[in-house]
Amino acid sequence: MPREEPIRIISDIHLGHPACVVEKVENLAPLFQGARTVVFNGDSVELRFLKGRLSGQRNVEALRQACLGEGAQPMFINGNHDPIISQDSHLDLVGGAVLVTHGDLLFHDISPWSSEAVIIKKAHTEVLEALGDDAFHDFETRLKASKRAAMAMELHKTNLPRGPLASIATVLRECWPPWRSLEIVRCWVVTPEKAVALARVFRPRARLIIIGHTHLCGIWRRGPRIVINTGSFLPVGGRLIVDVFEDRVTLRKVARAGRLFKPGAEIRSFTATKLKSHEGF
């Protein structure tokens, strides 16, 4: 029997971010083994700011080579931290039954919990006003507008913690002032409904919506649709990978063996065209 080689989807690696838990790109290689294509669903590297962009581009190439070294073809989807990584901001699979997109379009200010939300919200509003009313009805145009809004940060100075305690400092930074923590939780709560609303408008045939962005991995059923968030490679929120082979969609935890990351235990399996879970979900 030929080996089944799925399309594998992960997101929010954030290579180059001080809080990223991946020490070397090579430590991700086991995650790419056995896949035909690896889809990096946004925020794979840090490309927002001009300062450090060269390093971000090197990380893109390192991810590409790591995939190719395991026999997998890489595909990059734009996120708000890497809005210029690709020409693609979404992917339709299984005849339109599965929609893959980063998820930053769900919020007008892209990341409402961030200290940069005011700047990005203003930029997003200006971009949409310049495009006119038709922009609100075209998925590609709306996605491009959100990425242009994210680029409003490129001339600003980075203000990220550095050094050996960067991960801890980043978590503390995200929790202060206290309203930021509350805003993060609010976004976690409303994200599934927002993802379903996005699909109803732009991809009504989609029954499975795969996103990242908010860093909280999980599975939510809303009526006839299921929303999957693959989490992130930052310290909080967990992480999943999604395999798509023909019309079968399988979710696995990302396991860690020392410094290496690899596919872990299967936690759910769906038939995308019928949306029946083999576990009764």
GIURTA-V795064 format. One record per pair of residues at least 12 apart in sequence whose ideal C-beta (glycine too) atoms are under 10 Angstrom apart, sorted by the first residue. I is the first residue (numbers start at 1). J is the second residue. D is the distance in whole Angstrom. If there is no record, write none. Layout:
BEGIN
I;J;D, I;J;D
END
This chain:
BEGIN
3;34;7, 3;36;10, 4;34;8, 4;36;9, 4;243;9, 4;245;5, 4;246;9, 4;248;9, 5;34;7, 5;35;6, 5;36;4, 5;37;8, 5;71;8, 5;72;8, 5;243;10, 5;245;8, 6;34;8, 6;35;6, 6;36;6, 6;37;8, 6;38;10, 6;72;10, 6;241;10, 6;242;9, 6;243;4, 6;244;6, 6;245;4, 6;246;9, 6;248;8, 6;249;9, 6;250;7, 7;35;7, 7;36;6, 7;37;5, 7;38;8, 7;39;6, 7;72;9, 7;73;9, 7;75;8, 7;91;9, 7;93;7, 7;94;10, 7;98;9, 7;100;9, 7;242;9, 7;243;7, 7;244;5, 7;245;7, 7;249;10, 8;31;7, 8;32;7, 8;33;10, 8;34;8, 8;35;4, 8;36;8, 8;37;7, 8;38;5, 8;39;7, 8;40;10, 8;67;10, 8;72;7, 8;241;6, 8;242;7, 8;243;5, 8;244;8, 8;245;10, 8;250;10, 8;252;9, 8;263;8, 9;35;9, 9;37;9, 9;38;8, 9;39;5, 9;40;8, 9;41;6, 9;75;9, 9;77;9, 9;91;8, 9;93;9, 9;98;9, 9;100;6, 9;210;6, 9;212;9, 9;228;9, 9;230;6, 9;240;9, 9;241;7, 9;242;4, 9;243;8, 9;244;7, 9;249;9, 9;251;10, 10;28;9, 10;31;7, 10;32;9, 10;35;10, 10;38;7, 10;39;8, 10;40;6, 10;41;7, 10;44;9, 10;212;8, 10;230;6, 10;231;9, 10;232;10, 10;233;8, 10;239;8, 10;240;8, 10;241;5, 10;242;8, 10;254;8, 10;261;9, 11;39;9, 11;40;7, 11;41;4, 11;42;5, 11;43;6, 11;44;8, 11;77;8, 11;79;7, 11;100;9, 11;101;10, 11;102;7, 11;103;8, 11;210;8, 11;211;8, 11;212;3, 11;213;8, 11;215;9, 11;217;10, 11;229;8, 11;230;5, 11;231;8, 11;232;7, 11;233;9, 11;239;9, 11;240;9, 11;241;9, 11;242;9, 12;40;9, 12;41;8, 12;42;7, 12;43;4, 12;44;8, 12;79;7, 12;81;8, 12;102;8, 12;103;9, 12;211;10, 12;212;4, 12;213;7, 12;214;9, 12;215;6, 12;217;9, 12;229;9, 12;230;7, 12;231;7, 12;232;3, 12;233;6, 12;234;7, 12;237;9, 12;239;8, 13;25;9, 13;28;7, 13;31;10, 13;40;7, 13;41;10, 13;42;10, 13;43;7, 13;44;5, 13;45;7, 13;59;9, 13;63;8, 13;79;10, 13;81;10, 13;82;10, 13;212;10, 13;232;8, 13;233;5, 13;234;9, 13;239;9, 13;261;10, 14;43;6, 14;44;8, 14;45;7, 14;46;7, 14;59;10, 14;79;9, 14;81;7, 14;82;9, 14;215;9, 14;232;7, 14;233;6, 14;234;6, 15;28;9, 15;40;10, 15;43;9, 15;44;7, 15;45;5, 15;46;7, 15;55;9, 15;56;8, 15;58;9, 15;59;4, 15;60;8, 15;62;8, 15;63;7, 15;81;10, 15;82;9, 15;233;8, 16;44;10, 16;45;5, 16;46;4, 16;47;8, 16;52;7, 16;53;10, 16;55;6, 16;56;5, 16;58;9, 16;59;5, 16;60;10, 16;81;9, 16;82;10, 16;160;10, 17;43;9, 17;45;9, 17;46;6, 17;81;8, 17;160;7, 17;161;10, 17;166;9, 17;167;10, 17;170;8, 17;232;10, 17;233;9, 17;234;7, 18;46;10, 18;158;10, 18;160;5, 18;161;5, 18;162;6, 18;163;8, 18;164;10, 18;165;9, 18;166;3, 18;167;7, 18;169;8, 18;170;6, 18;234;10, 19;160;8, 19;161;8, 19;166;6, 19;167;4, 19;168;9, 19;169;8, 19;170;4, 19;171;7, 19;173;9, 19;174;9, 19;232;10, 19;233;9, 19;234;5, 19;235;6, 19;236;9, 20;45;9, 20;46;9, 20;59;10, 20;166;9, 20;167;8, 20;170;10, 20;232;9, 20;233;6, 20;234;6, 20;235;9, 21;167;7, 21;232;9, 21;233;5, 21;234;7, 21;235;6, 21;239;9, 21;256;8, 21;259;9, 21;261;9, 22;59;10, 22;233;5, 22;234;10, 22;259;9, 22;260;10, 22;261;7, 23;259;6, 24;62;9, 24;66;10, 24;259;7, 24;260;10, 25;45;10, 25;58;10, 25;59;7, 25;61;9, 25;62;4, 25;63;6, 25;64;10, 25;65;8, 25;66;5, 25;67;10, 26;62;8, 26;65;10, 26;66;6, 26;69;9, 26;259;9, 26;260;9, 27;66;9, 27;256;9, 27;257;10, 27;258;9, 27;259;5, 27;260;5, 27;261;6, 27;262;10, 28;62;9, 28;63;8, 28;66;6, 28;67;9, 28;70;10, 28;233;8, 28;254;10, 28;260;8, 28;261;5, 28;262;9, 29;65;10, 29;66;5, 29;67;9, 29;69;7, 29;70;6, 29;72;10, 29;260;8, 29;261;9, 29;262;9, 30;70;8, 30;254;10, 30;255;9, 30;257;8, 30;260;6, 30;261;6, 30;262;4, 30;263;7, 31;66;9, 31;67;9, 31;70;9, 31;72;10, 31;239;10, 31;241;7, 31;252;10, 31;254;7, 31;255;9, 31;260;9, 31;261;5, 31;262;6, 31;263;6, 31;264;10, 32;63;9, 32;66;6, 32;67;5, 32;68;9, 32;69;8, 32;70;4, 32;71;8, 32;72;5, 32;73;10, 32;74;8, 32;241;10, 32;261;10, 32;262;10, 32;263;10, 33;69;10, 33;70;5, 33;71;8, 33;72;8, 33;262;8, 33;263;8, 34;70;8, 34;71;8, 34;72;8, 34;243;9, 34;263;8, 35;67;8, 35;70;8, 35;71;8, 35;72;4, 35;73;9, 35;74;10, 35;241;9, 35;243;7, 35;245;10, 35;263;9, 36;71;8, 36;72;7, 36;73;7, 36;243;10, 36;244;10, 36;245;9, 37;67;9, 37;72;6, 37;73;5, 37;74;8, 37;75;6, 37;91;10, 37;244;9, 38;63;9, 38;64;10, 38;66;9, 38;67;5, 38;68;10, 38;70;8, 38;72;5, 38;73;7, 38;74;5, 38;75;7, 38;76;9, 38;241;9, 39;73;10, 39;74;8, 39;75;5, 39;76;8, 39;77;6, 39;88;9, 39;91;6, 39;93;9, 39;100;6, 39;210;9, 39;242;9, 39;244;9, 40;60;9, 40;63;7, 40;64;10, 40;67;9, 40;74;7, 40;75;7, 40;76;5, 40;77;7, 40;78;10, 40;79;9, 40;82;9, 40;85;8, 40;86;9, 40;102;10, 40;212;10, 41;75;9, 41;76;9, 41;77;5, 41;78;9, 41;79;7, 41;90;9, 41;91;8, 41;100;6, 41;101;7, 41;102;6, 41;103;8, 41;210;7, 41;211;7, 41;212;5, 41;213;9, 41;230;7, 41;242;9, 42;76;8, 42;77;5, 42;78;6, 42;79;3, 42;80;7, 42;81;8, 42;82;7, 42;83;9, 42;85;8, 42;86;9, 42;89;8, 42;90;10, 42;100;9, 42;101;8, 42;102;3, 42;103;7, 42;104;7, 42;147;10, 42;211;8, 42;212;6, 42;213;7, 42;230;10, 43;77;10, 43;78;9, 43;79;4, 43;80;7, 43;81;4, 43;82;6, 43;83;10, 43;85;9, 43;102;7, 43;103;10, 43;104;9, 43;212;6, 43;213;7, 43;215;9, 43;232;7, 43;233;9, 43;234;10, 44;56;9, 44;59;8, 44;60;7, 44;63;6, 44;74;9, 44;76;6, 44;77;9, 44;78;10, 44;79;7, 44;81;8, 44;82;6, 44;85;7, 44;86;9, 44;102;10, 44;212;10, 44;233;10, 45;57;8, 45;58;9, 45;59;4, 45;60;5, 45;61;10, 45;62;9, 45;63;7, 45;76;9, 45;79;9, 45;81;7, 45;82;5, 45;85;7, 46;59;8, 46;81;6, 46;82;7, 46;158;9, 46;160;9, 47;59;9, 47;60;8, 47;78;9, 47;79;9, 47;81;7, 47;82;4, 47;83;7, 47;84;6, 47;85;6, 47;150;10, 47;151;9, 47;154;9, 48;79;10, 48;80;7, 48;81;6, 48;82;8, 48;83;7, 48;84;9, 48;116;9, 48;150;6, 48;151;7, 48;152;9, 48;153;5, 48;154;6, 48;156;9, 48;158;8, 49;81;10, 49;151;10, 49;153;6, 49;154;6, 49;155;8, 49;156;7, 49;157;8, 49;158;5, 49;159;10, 49;160;9, 50;153;10, 50;154;5, 50;155;6, 50;156;9, 50;157;10, 50;158;10, 51;154;9, 51;155;9, 51;156;9, 51;157;7, 51;158;6, 52;158;7, 52;160;9, 53;82;10, 53;84;9, 53;154;8, 56;81;9, 56;82;7, 56;84;9, 56;85;8, 57;82;10, 57;84;10, 57;85;9, 59;82;9, 59;85;10, 60;74;9, 60;76;7, 60;82;8, 60;85;6, 60;86;9, 63;76;8, 63;85;10, 64;76;8, 75;88;7, 75;91;7, 75;100;10, 76;88;7, 77;89;6, 77;90;7, 77;91;6, 77;100;7, 77;101;7, 77;102;6, 77;143;10, 77;212;9, 78;90;9, 78;101;9, 78;102;7, 78;104;9, 78;143;8, 78;144;9, 78;146;9, 78;147;5, 78;150;9, 79;101;9, 79;102;4, 79;103;8, 79;104;6, 79;110;10, 79;146;10, 79;147;8, 79;150;8, 79;212;7, 79;213;7, 80;102;7, 80;103;9, 80;104;4, 80;105;9, 80;107;10, 80;110;5, 80;111;7, 80;114;9, 80;116;10, 80;120;8, 80;146;7, 80;147;7, 80;149;8, 80;150;4, 80;151;9, 80;153;9, 80;213;7, 81;102;9, 81;104;9, 81;111;9, 81;150;8, 81;153;9, 81;213;10, 82;102;9, 82;147;9, 82;150;9, 83;102;9, 83;104;9, 83;110;10, 83;143;10, 83;144;9, 83;146;8, 83;147;4, 83;148;8, 83;149;9, 83;150;4, 83;151;6, 83;153;9, 83;154;9, 84;147;8, 84;150;9, 84;151;7, 84;154;9, 85;147;10, 86;147;10, 88;100;10, 88;101;9, 88;140;10, 88;143;9, 89;101;7, 89;102;7, 89;104;9, 89;105;8, 89;139;9, 89;140;7, 89;142;9, 89;143;4, 89;144;7, 89;146;8, 89;147;6, 90;102;8, 90;105;9, 90;139;7, 90;140;8, 90;143;6, 90;202;9, 90;203;8, 91;210;9, 91;244;10, 92;139;10, 92;203;7, 92;205;9, 92;206;8, 93;206;9, 93;208;9, 93;210;9, 93;244;5, 93;247;9, 93;249;9, 93;272;8, 94;205;10, 94;206;9, 94;207;9, 94;208;8, 94;244;7, 94;245;10, 94;246;8, 94;247;5, 94;248;9, 94;249;8, 94;271;9, 94;272;4, 94;273;6, 95;205;8, 95;247;8, 95;272;9, 95;273;7, 96;203;7, 96;204;9, 96;205;4, 96;206;6, 96;207;9, 96;272;10, 96;273;10, 97;203;10, 97;205;7, 97;206;6, 97;207;5, 97;208;6, 97;244;10, 97;247;7, 97;249;9, 97;270;10, 97;271;9, 97;272;4, 97;273;5, 97;274;9, 97;275;8, 98;203;9, 98;205;10, 98;206;7, 98;207;8, 98;208;5, 98;209;8, 98;210;7, 98;226;10, 98;228;10, 98;242;9, 98;244;6, 98;247;9, 98;249;7, 98;270;9, 98;272;5, 98;273;9, 99;139;10, 99;195;9, 99;198;8, 99;199;6, 99;202;8, 99;203;5, 99;205;9, 99;206;4, 99;207;9, 99;208;7, 99;209;5, 99;210;7, 99;211;9, 99;225;10, 99;227;10, 100;206;10, 100;208;9, 100;209;8, 100;210;5, 100;211;8, 100;212;10, 100;228;10, 100;230;10, 100;242;8, 100;244;9, 101;139;9, 101;143;7, 101;195;9, 101;198;8, 101;199;10, 101;202;9, 101;203;9, 101;206;10, 101;209;8, 101;210;8, 101;211;6, 101;212;9, 101;213;9, 102;143;9, 102;146;9, 102;147;9, 102;210;10, 102;211;7, 102;212;6, 102;213;5, 103;146;10, 103;191;7, 103;194;8, 103;195;7, 103;198;9, 103;209;9, 103;210;9, 103;211;3, 103;212;6, 103;213;3, 103;214;7, 103;227;9, 103;229;7, 103;230;10, 104;120;9, 104;124;10, 104;143;9, 104;146;6, 104;147;8, 104;149;9, 104;150;7, 104;211;9, 104;212;9, 104;213;5, 104;214;9, 105;124;10, 105;139;9, 105;142;6, 105;143;6, 105;145;8, 105;146;5, 105;147;9, 105;149;10, 105;194;9, 105;195;10, 105;198;7, 105;202;9, 105;211;10, 105;213;9, 106;146;9, 106;187;9, 106;190;8, 106;191;6, 106;192;10, 106;193;9, 106;194;4, 106;195;6, 106;197;8, 106;198;6, 106;211;8, 106;213;7, 106;214;8, 107;120;9, 107;121;9, 107;124;9, 107;146;9, 107;187;7, 107;190;9, 107;191;9, 107;194;7, 107;213;9, 107;214;9, 108;120;9, 108;121;6, 108;124;6, 108;125;8, 108;128;9, 108;146;9, 108;149;9, 109;121;4, 109;122;9, 109;123;10, 109;124;7, 109;125;9, 109;149;8, 110;123;9, 110;124;7, 110;146;6, 110;147;9, 110;149;6, 110;150;6, 110;152;10, 110;153;10, 110;213;9, 111;150;9, 111;183;9, 111;184;10, 111;187;8, 111;213;8, 111;214;9, 112;180;9, 112;183;6, 112;184;9, 112;186;8, 112;187;6, 112;190;10, 112;214;10, 113;174;7, 113;179;9, 113;180;5, 113;181;8, 113;182;9, 113;183;4, 113;184;5, 113;185;9, 113;186;8, 113;187;6, 113;188;10, 113;214;9, 114;153;10, 114;174;9, 114;180;8, 114;183;9, 114;184;10, 115;159;8, 115;173;9, 115;174;10, 115;177;10, 115;180;8, 116;150;9, 116;152;8, 116;153;6, 116;156;8, 116;159;9, 117;180;10, 117;183;9, 119;149;9, 119;152;6, 119;153;7, 119;156;7, 120;146;9, 120;149;5, 120;150;6, 120;151;9, 120;152;6, 120;153;7, 121;149;8, 121;152;10, 122;149;9, 122;152;8, 123;145;9, 123;146;10, 123;148;7, 123;149;4, 123;150;8, 123;151;8, 123;152;4, 123;153;9, 124;145;7, 124;146;7, 124;147;10, 124;148;8, 124;149;4, 124;150;9, 124;152;8, 125;145;10, 125;149;8, 126;145;10, 126;148;9, 126;149;8, 126;152;9, 127;141;10, 127;142;10, 127;144;9, 127;145;5, 127;146;8, 127;147;9, 127;148;5, 127;149;6, 127;151;10, 127;152;9, 128;141;9, 128;142;8, 128;145;6, 128;146;9, 128;148;10, 128;149;9, 130;145;9, 130;148;10, 131;144;9, 131;145;6, 131;148;10, 136;201;9, 137;201;8, 137;202;9, 138;202;8, 139;198;9, 139;201;8, 139;202;4, 139;203;7, 140;202;9, 142;198;9, 142;201;9, 142;202;8, 143;202;9, 159;173;9, 160;173;8, 161;173;6, 167;234;8, 167;235;5, 167;236;10, 168;235;8, 170;234;7, 170;235;8, 170;236;9, 171;234;9, 171;235;6, 171;236;6, 174;215;10, 174;234;9, 174;235;10, 174;236;8, 175;236;10, 184;214;8, 184;215;9, 184;216;9, 184;236;9, 184;237;10, 185;216;9, 187;213;9, 187;214;6, 187;215;10, 187;216;9, 188;214;6, 188;215;9, 188;216;5, 188;218;9, 188;229;9, 188;237;9, 189;216;10, 190;214;10, 191;211;8, 191;213;8, 191;214;5, 191;216;8, 191;218;9, 191;220;8, 191;227;7, 191;229;7, 192;209;9, 192;211;9, 192;218;8, 192;219;9, 192;220;4, 192;221;9, 192;222;6, 192;225;9, 192;226;9, 192;227;4, 192;228;10, 192;229;8, 193;220;9, 193;222;6, 193;227;9, 194;211;9, 194;214;10, 194;227;9, 195;209;5, 195;210;9, 195;211;6, 195;213;10, 195;214;10, 195;220;8, 195;222;8, 195;225;8, 195;226;10, 195;227;5, 195;228;9, 195;229;8, 196;209;7, 196;220;9, 196;221;10, 196;222;5, 196;223;7, 196;224;9, 196;225;5, 196;226;9, 196;227;6, 197;222;9, 198;211;9, 198;227;10, 199;222;10, 199;225;6, 199;227;9, 200;223;10, 200;225;8, 206;225;7, 206;226;10, 206;272;9, 207;223;10, 207;224;6, 207;225;5, 207;226;7, 207;249;10, 207;270;9, 207;272;6, 207;273;8, 207;274;9, 207;275;5, 208;225;7, 208;226;5, 208;227;8, 208;228;7, 208;242;9, 208;244;9, 208;249;6, 208;270;7, 208;272;5, 208;273;10, 208;275;7, 209;222;9, 209;225;6, 209;226;7, 209;227;5, 209;228;7, 209;229;9, 210;226;9, 210;227;8, 210;228;5, 210;229;8, 210;230;7, 210;240;10, 210;242;6, 210;244;9, 210;249;8, 210;251;10, 211;227;7, 211;228;7, 211;229;5, 211;230;8, 212;228;10, 212;229;6, 212;230;5, 212;231;7, 212;232;7, 212;237;10, 212;239;9, 212;240;10, 213;229;8, 213;230;10, 213;232;9, 214;229;6, 214;231;9, 214;232;9, 214;237;8, 215;229;8, 215;230;10, 215;231;6, 215;232;4, 215;233;9, 215;234;6, 215;235;10, 215;236;7, 215;237;4, 215;238;9, 215;239;9, 216;229;6, 216;231;7, 216;232;9, 216;236;8, 216;237;5, 216;238;7, 217;229;5, 217;230;6, 217;231;3, 217;232;8, 217;237;6, 217;238;4, 217;239;6, 217;240;5, 217;241;10, 217;251;9, 217;253;9, 217;254;9, 218;230;9, 218;231;8, 218;237;9, 218;238;8, 218;240;8, 219;240;9, 219;251;7, 219;267;8, 219;268;6, 219;270;9, 219;277;9, 219;281;7, 221;275;9, 221;277;9, 221;281;7, 224;275;7, 225;275;8, 226;249;9, 226;268;9, 226;270;7, 226;272;9, 226;275;7, 226;277;8, 226;281;8, 228;240;7, 228;242;6, 228;249;8, 228;251;7, 228;268;8, 228;270;9, 230;242;6, 230;251;9, 230;254;9, 231;253;10, 231;254;8, 233;254;8, 233;261;8, 238;253;8, 238;254;8, 239;253;8, 239;254;4, 239;255;10, 239;256;9, 239;261;8, 239;264;10, 240;252;7, 240;253;6, 240;254;6, 240;263;10, 240;264;9, 240;267;8, 240;268;9, 241;253;8, 241;254;6, 241;261;9, 241;262;10, 241;263;6, 241;264;8, 242;268;9, 242;270;10, 243;263;8, 243;266;9, 243;269;9, 244;270;10, 244;272;7, 246;271;9, 246;272;9, 246;273;9, 247;270;9, 247;271;6, 247;272;5, 247;273;5, 247;274;8, 248;269;7, 248;270;7, 248;271;6, 248;272;7, 248;273;10, 248;278;9, 249;268;8, 249;269;7, 249;270;5, 249;271;8, 249;272;5, 249;275;9, 249;277;10, 250;263;10, 250;266;6, 250;267;9, 250;268;7, 250;269;5, 250;270;8, 250;278;9, 251;265;10, 251;266;7, 251;267;5, 251;268;4, 251;269;7, 251;270;8, 252;264;6, 252;265;7, 252;266;5, 252;267;7, 252;268;9, 252;269;10, 253;265;6, 253;266;8, 253;267;6, 266;278;10, 266;279;9, 267;279;8, 267;281;10, 268;281;6, 269;281;9
END
